Amino acid sequence: MNYDLQNAVVAFVDSLRGTADIQRQIYLDVVGGFASTVSNFLTSIGYPPR
């Protein structure tokens, strides 16, 4: 049983290896967009921009 779970995890991680660059870019785009949105919101309610 433990080996089945371990093999399933290894197979899942191996399936992600080919898309690591795409996932990294998506992650950075999402984080950057979120930071920009929060910054714009805080600026609009009176906090000074940094």
Chimera marker file (.cmm) of the C-alpha trace (Angstrom):
<marker_set name="trace">
<marker id="1" x="0.000" y="0.000" z="0.000" r="1" g="1" b="0" radius="0.5"/>
<marker id="2" x="2.709" y="2.491" z="0.978" r="1" g="1" b="0" radius="0.5"/>
<marker id="3" x="4.637" y="1.771" z="-2.222" r="1" g="1" b="0" radius="0.5"/>
<marker id="4" x="1.504" y="2.327" z="-4.309" r="1" g="1" b="0" radius="0.5"/>
<marker id="5" x="1.031" y="5.765" z="-2.786" r="1" g="1" b="0" radius="0.5"/>
<marker id="6" x="4.711" y="6.557" z="-3.153" r="1" g="1" b="0" radius="0.5"/>
<marker id="7" x="4.688" y="5.487" z="-6.807" r="1" g="1" b="0" radius="0.5"/>
<marker id="8" x="1.578" y="7.586" z="-7.444" r="1" g="1" b="0" radius="0.5"/>
<marker id="9" x="3.265" y="10.671" z="-5.963" r="1" g="1" b="0" radius="0.5"/>
<marker id="10" x="6.421" y="10.067" z="-8.018" r="1" g="1" b="0" radius="0.5"/>
<marker id="11" x="4.351" y="9.646" z="-11.193" r="1" g="1" b="0" radius="0.5"/>
<marker id="12" x="2.465" y="12.873" z="-10.460" r="1" g="1" b="0" radius="0.5"/>
<marker id="13" x="5.656" y="14.854" z="-9.846" r="1" g="1" b="0" radius="0.5"/>
<marker id="14" x="7.254" y="13.399" z="-12.975" r="1" g="1" b="0" radius="0.5"/>
<marker id="15" x="4.209" y="14.457" z="-15.004" r="1" g="1" b="0" radius="0.5"/>
<marker id="16" x="4.750" y="18.071" z="-13.913" r="1" g="1" b="0" radius="0.5"/>
<marker id="17" x="8.409" y="18.277" z="-14.926" r="1" g="1" b="0" radius="0.5"/>
<marker id="18" x="7.749" y="19.154" z="-18.559" r="1" g="1" b="0" radius="0.5"/>
<marker id="19" x="5.548" y="22.117" z="-17.696" r="1" g="1" b="0" radius="0.5"/>
<marker id="20" x="7.708" y="23.682" z="-14.994" r="1" g="1" b="0" radius="0.5"/>
<marker id="21" x="8.606" y="26.764" z="-17.066" r="1" g="1" b="0" radius="0.5"/>
<marker id="22" x="4.979" y="27.395" z="-17.997" r="1" g="1" b="0" radius="0.5"/>
<marker id="23" x="3.832" y="26.937" z="-14.395" r="1" g="1" b="0" radius="0.5"/>
<marker id="24" x="6.556" y="29.304" z="-13.173" r="1" g="1" b="0" radius="0.5"/>
<marker id="25" x="5.463" y="31.976" z="-15.652" r="1" g="1" b="0" radius="0.5"/>
<marker id="26" x="1.800" y="31.583" z="-14.699" r="1" g="1" b="0" radius="0.5"/>
<marker id="27" x="2.722" y="31.826" z="-11.011" r="1" g="1" b="0" radius="0.5"/>
<marker id="28" x="4.783" y="34.979" z="-11.539" r="1" g="1" b="0" radius="0.5"/>
<marker id="29" x="2.033" y="36.564" z="-13.663" r="1" g="1" b="0" radius="0.5"/>
<marker id="30" x="-0.598" y="35.824" z="-11.016" r="1" g="1" b="0" radius="0.5"/>
<marker id="31" x="1.546" y="37.107" z="-8.140" r="1" g="1" b="0" radius="0.5"/>
<marker id="32" x="2.528" y="40.209" z="-10.102" r="1" g="1" b="0" radius="0.5"/>
<marker id="33" x="-1.072" y="40.915" z="-11.052" r="1" g="1" b="0" radius="0.5"/>
<marker id="34" x="-2.224" y="40.489" z="-7.479" r="1" g="1" b="0" radius="0.5"/>
<marker id="35" x="0.498" y="42.823" z="-6.197" r="1" g="1" b="0" radius="0.5"/>
<marker id="36" x="-0.408" y="45.452" z="-8.795" r="1" g="1" b="0" radius="0.5"/>
<marker id="37" x="-4.106" y="45.201" z="-7.950" r="1" g="1" b="0" radius="0.5"/>
<marker id="38" x="-3.494" y="45.559" z="-4.218" r="1" g="1" b="0" radius="0.5"/>
<marker id="39" x="-1.073" y="48.437" z="-4.812" r="1" g="1" b="0" radius="0.5"/>
<marker id="40" x="-3.568" y="50.251" z="-7.034" r="1" g="1" b="0" radius="0.5"/>
<marker id="41" x="-6.353" y="49.694" z="-4.522" r="1" g="1" b="0" radius="0.5"/>
<marker id="42" x="-4.294" y="50.980" z="-1.601" r="1" g="1" b="0" radius="0.5"/>
<marker id="43" x="-3.214" y="54.005" z="-3.628" r="1" g="1" b="0" radius="0.5"/>
<marker id="44" x="-6.844" y="54.726" z="-4.538" r="1" g="1" b="0" radius="0.5"/>
<marker id="45" x="-7.915" y="54.788" z="-0.887" r="1" g="1" b="0" radius="0.5"/>
<marker id="46" x="-5.141" y="57.168" z="0.124" r="1" g="1" b="0" radius="0.5"/>
<marker id="47" x="-2.050" y="55.168" z="0.989" r="1" g="1" b="0" radius="0.5"/>
<marker id="48" x="1.057" y="56.593" z="-0.662" r="1" g="1" b="0" radius="0.5"/>
<marker id="49" x="2.590" y="54.469" z="-3.418" r="1" g="1" b="0" radius="0.5"/>
<marker id="50" x="5.990" y="52.942" z="-2.776" r="1" g="1" b="0" radius="0.5"/>
<link id1="1" id2="2" r="1" g="1" b="0" radius="0.2"/>
<link id1="2" id2="3" r="1" g="1" b="0" radius="0.2"/>
<link id1="3" id2="4" r="1" g="1" b="0" radius="0.2"/>
<link id1="4" id2="5" r="1" g="1" b="0" radius="0.2"/>
<link id1="5" id2="6" r="1" g="1" b="0" radius="0.2"/>
<link id1="6" id2="7" r="1" g="1" b="0" radius="0.2"/>
<link id1="7" id2="8" r="1" g="1" b="0" radius="0.2"/>
<link id1="8" id2="9" r="1" g="1" b="0" radius="0.2"/>
<link id1="9" id2="10" r="1" g="1" b="0" radius="0.2"/>
<link id1="10" id2="11" r="1" g="1" b="0" radius="0.2"/>
<link id1="11" id2="12" r="1" g="1" b="0" radius="0.2"/>
<link id1="12" id2="13" r="1" g="1" b="0" radius="0.2"/>
<link id1="13" id2="14" r="1" g="1" b="0" radius="0.2"/>
<link id1="14" id2="15" r="1" g="1" b="0" radius="0.2"/>
<link id1="15" id2="16" r="1" g="1" b="0" radius="0.2"/>
<link id1="16" id2="17" r="1" g="1" b="0" radius="0.2"/>
<link id1="17" id2="18" r="1" g="1" b="0" radius="0.2"/>
<link id1="18" id2="19" r="1" g="1" b="0" radius="0.2"/>
<link id1="19" id2="20" r="1" g="1" b="0" radius="0.2"/>
<link id1="20" id2="21" r="1" g="1" b="0" radius="0.2"/>
<link id1="21" id2="22" r="1" g="1" b="0" radius="0.2"/>
<link id1="22" id2="23" r="1" g="1" b="0" radius="0.2"/>
<link id1="23" id2="24" r="1" g="1" b="0" radius="0.2"/>
<link id1="24" id2="25" r="1" g="1" b="0" radius="0.2"/>
<link id1="25" id2="26" r="1" g="1" b="0" radius="0.2"/>
<link id1="26" id2="27" r="1" g="1" b="0" radius="0.2"/>
<link id1="27" id2="28" r="1" g="1" b="0" radius="0.2"/>
<link id1="28" id2="29" r="1" g="1" b="0" radius="0.2"/>
<link id1="29" id2="30" r="1" g="1" b="0" radius="0.2"/>
<link id1="30" id2="31" r="1" g="1" b="0" radius="0.2"/>
<link id1="31" id2="32" r="1" g="1" b="0" radius="0.2"/>
<link id1="32" id2="33" r="1" g="1" b="0" radius="0.2"/>
<link id1="33" id2="34" r="1" g="1" b="0" radius="0.2"/>
<link id1="34" id2="35" r="1" g="1" b="0" radius="0.2"/>
<link id1="35" id2="36" r="1" g="1" b="0" radius="0.2"/>
<link id1="36" id2="37" r="1" g="1" b="0" radius="0.2"/>
<link id1="37" id2="38" r="1" g="1" b="0" radius="0.2"/>
<link id1="38" id2="39" r="1" g="1" b="0" radius="0.2"/>
<link id1="39" id2="40" r="1" g="1" b="0" radius="0.2"/>
<link id1="40" id2="41" r="1" g="1" b="0" radius="0.2"/>
<link id1="41" id2="42" r="1" g="1" b="0" radius="0.2"/>
<link id1="42" id2="43" r="1" g="1" b="0" radius="0.2"/>
<link id1="43" id2="44" r="1" g="1" b="0" radius="0.2"/>
<link id1="44" id2="45" r="1" g="1" b="0" radius="0.2"/>
<link id1="45" id2="46" r="1" g="1" b="0" radius="0.2"/>
<link id1="46" id2="47" r="1" g="1" b="0" radius="0.2"/>
<link id1="47" id2="48" r="1" g="1" b="0" radius="0.2"/>
<link id1="48" id2="49" r="1" g="1" b="0" radius="0.2"/>
<link id1="49" id2="50" r="1" g="1" b="0" radius="0.2"/>
</marker_set>
